[in-house]
Amino acid sequence: EDLVDHLEDYLTAMSEQISRDHGTIDKYIGDAVMAFWGAPVPSEQHAIHACQAALNCRKGIQDMNRSWEVKGKKPFWSRFGIHTGVTLVGNLGSQSRMNYTVVGDSVNLASRLEGVNKIYKTEIIVSSDTRDAAKKDFLFRPLGSVAVKGKKQQVEIHELIESLTQATEEQIQFSKEFTTALNLFNDGDFLGAKNLFTKIGDQYPADHPTQIYIEKCLEKEGSGISSI
């Protein structure tokens, strides 16, 4: 009973925030919330609204965790995956039961991106399509490309850090330095990338993506691959 009450508080807070940010709640999958933007009311700002909802939900979770810890309750930690793309939306189902829902490859990719957070120990990962649609309003950092189930080609992913109006100078500088280091890595300058990633890691030792790329640089150096 305690768990049900705890989960109800969480799902209610997340759902209300998503609705305030113009999202449509699709369904609950255990302790997960599936939502979409741009339907039933079309909007050109759907990617922006989705990103803002994720940030607001993250803040709401942090606030709830603080109040729960005071009451002796365990905190909840959430991960978010966002993708922007064409999908099928409408009343789907059987003759006896139908749901207003979305289906398609875009939905599957958003779900996969949510799971990628487990690898990078991040909270909000978006596709490059979402980043491109919302980059004028939000601060992102690239995380490279990953292979996801159901995709033949790797998918370029980004971490949503903060809205540009709320981002600190430290966050902006951090994103720039990480982007520079990742570009060095992608260009084959593994020594230069390792040195810069190490510098970032010294300043932000808890940042897991940085540690992942330091290990990747060491692997590349160990394999004898060198840049020209």
Protein Blocks (a to p, Z undefined) as FASTA:
>chain_A
ZZmmmmmmmmmmmmmmmmmnopacfbdehjaccddehiabdcfklmmmmmmmmmmmmmmm
mmmmmmmmmnopacdddddddddddddeddeddfkbccdddedjklmmmmmmmmmmmmno
pabdcdfklmmmmmmmbccddebjaddehiabdcdddddfbdfklpcfklmmmmmmmmmm
mmmmmnopamlmmmmmmmmmmmmmmlmklmmmmmmmmmmmmnopacZZ
